[in-house]
Amino acid sequence: MSLDLNPEFQRNLWLHLGWQRMMAAATVGLTVAYAVLLVSDFDKLSYAANLILVMVLGMWGPRRAADTLAEEVAGGTWESQRMSGLSAWSMAWGKLIGGCSFVWYCGLLALAVYVFAGFERGFPPGRAGNFWLGIYLVLIGACLAHVVALGVALIRLRKTVQYRRLTITLAQTCGFVVFLAVSGIGTAPVLNQPDFVPGTAYVFDSAYSWPMVRAVLGSVFVVWALVAVYRLMRAELQYRAWPWFWASFVAFCAALAAGIAPWPGGGMVGAALPIFIVMIALTYLSALADRRDPIRYRSGLLALRHGDFSRALAEIPWWSIAMAGATIAALFAIYTLVTLGSDGWPSSLSEIFLRLRLISLDHLAETLVLVLLFMTRDLAILLWLSFGPWRSQSDVTWLVYLALVYWPVSIIMIFAGYGAYITLVLPVAGDDIVLSFAPILTQLVVLGVMLHRRWRQATRSGVAA
């Protein structure tokens, strides 16, 4: 993969990086910077430049990255682009870099002003502990935010039945959240706090500052995100997508969860539970991102039945891979709990469970099994919604269901005095094994029958989700 000057990149440069816009941005930006300096000092100028960096690179940049695809969909030119001779990589980076070229130009102007103000202030360390590390966090956070926004837009495009409109607010929000997480809420390179000590993270029991860990992880995730965008673009261009990349990313996240912790000396128990939590999060996210098409699922099952393993692998749902990882992590966590008990638990982790009064340390292994069963129930409900007539609203309906069941309903039951029956809505095991498992098993049986009926209706009628 190389960065050649393909037509998509050149077109975006002509559209977004004209010399008139560049001159106007430089004139307005430098005029505002000079006005701020006249009425205040270099501290205020540094703060203003940092604020503009956040707004331009963190908020406008992700929207611009997603809009490069949304404009094609709204203008009706996306189908013709898909039929062109451009490769998936050329189209991806042509939109990503070319479409965001003016954003980066404005951001680098603000960065130049910020560095100038930092020079006059003696390059204060800020909340990152180092002036230049803070700048790197903002830049790498912006890169990751733009790539994530384009990736989310491509995922939304895969799930859109008709190419008439493509909303980009979700893509912009995801990109902005990523930018805040990596850059340190936009304040990493600016605040001059000599007494501020950055937080500490433990990577395989070796202590590092959180800003340094964020810088390394941000750089690594940029590579992952770029490859993900490339593969999503290939899938959009009707290339067969193999599951190896997603499976590798799931394994990478598991290793990351095992290696990084806010406390030292976690041992096997301290590593098993974070892996389990990360696998659950990936399962739910991949279930939302996947194109849940009953015809596609039937095609994969038929290919498996006929021995066509390559086609069956290509049709594997994303969420099934993450769910397999969650199951393996749960078994590993249960094994560590049964064999080691609470020995070797870090004190901070024990305090967390003690504050969560609903979770009993004596029944934590049973609780992990309940979490797997509840996750299976939630996925069954999502598939049931996706196979029905309201499949276009299945994502939003499912999220509303999760928000209602896991938050207000459980709180109402607890404060109304029905805590003994909390396993109806929350995976929390108690002393009574029957009361803990009977409700969720009953729900799974009922949902299994409902899902099977809807599956047969959807595949008989040939309706795609």
Stockholm file with secondary structure:
# STOCKHOLM 1.0

chainA/1-465         MSLDLNPEFQRNLWLHLGWQRMMAAATVGLTVAYAVLLVSDFDKLSYAANLILVMVLGMWGPRRAADTLAEEVAGGTWESQRMSGLSAWSMAWGKLIGGCSFVWYCGLLALAVYVFAGFERGFPPGRAGNFWLGIYLVLIGACLAHVVALGVALIRLRKTVQYRRLTITLAQTCGFVVFLAVSGIGTAPVLNQPDFVPGTAYVFDSAYSWPMVRAVLGSVFVVWALVAVYRLMRAELQYRAWPWFWASFVAFCAALAAGIAPWPGGGMVGAALPIFIVMIALTYLSALADRRDPIRYRSGLLALRHGDFSRALAEIPWWSIAMAGATIAALFAIYTLVTLGSDGWPSSLSEIFLRLRLISLDHLAETLVLVLLFMTRDLAILLWLSFGPWRSQSDVTWLVYLALVYWPVSIIMIFAGYGAYITLVLPVAGDDIVLSFAPILTQLVVLGVMLHRRWRQATRSGVAA
#=GR chainA/1-465 SS CCCCCCHHHHHHHHHHCCHHHHHHHHHHHHHHHHHHHHHSCHHHHHHHHHHHHIIIIIIIHHHHHHHHHHHHHHHTCHHHHHTSSCCHHHHHHIIIIIHTHHHHHHHHHHHHHHHHHHHHTTCCCGGGTSHHHHHHHHHHHHHHHHHHHHHHHHHHHHTCSSTTCCCCHHHHHHHHHHHHHHHTTTTTTTCCCTTCCCCEEEETTEEEEHHHHHHHHHHHHHHHHHHHHHHHHHHHTTCCCCTHHHHHHHHHHHHHHHHEESSSCCHHHHHHHHHHHHHHHHHHHHHHHSCCCHHHHHHHHHHHHTTCHHHHHHTCCHHHHHHHHHHHHHHHHHHHHHHHTTTTCCHHHHHHHHHSTTCCGGGHHHHHHHHHHHHHHHHHHHHHHHTSTTGGGHHHHHHHHHHHIIIIIHHHHHHTTCGGGGGGTSCCCCSCHHHHHHHHHHHHHHHHHHHHHHHHHHHHHTCCC
#=GC SS_cons         CCCCCCHHHHHHHHHHCCHHHHHHHHHHHHHHHHHHHHHSCHHHHHHHHHHHHIIIIIIIHHHHHHHHHHHHHHHTCHHHHHTSSCCHHHHHHIIIIIHTHHHHHHHHHHHHHHHHHHHHTTCCCGGGTSHHHHHHHHHHHHHHHHHHHHHHHHHHHHTCSSTTCCCCHHHHHHHHHHHHHHHTTTTTTTCCCTTCCCCEEEETTEEEEHHHHHHHHHHHHHHHHHHHHHHHHHHHTTCCCCTHHHHHHHHHHHHHHHHEESSSCCHHHHHHHHHHHHHHHHHHHHHHHSCCCHHHHHHHHHHHHTTCHHHHHHTCCHHHHHHHHHHHHHHHHHHHHHHHTTTTCCHHHHHHHHHSTTCCGGGHHHHHHHHHHHHHHHHHHHHHHHTSTTGGGHHHHHHHHHHHIIIIIHHHHHHTTCGGGGGGTSCCCCSCHHHHHHHHHHHHHHHHHHHHHHHHHHHHHTCCC
//
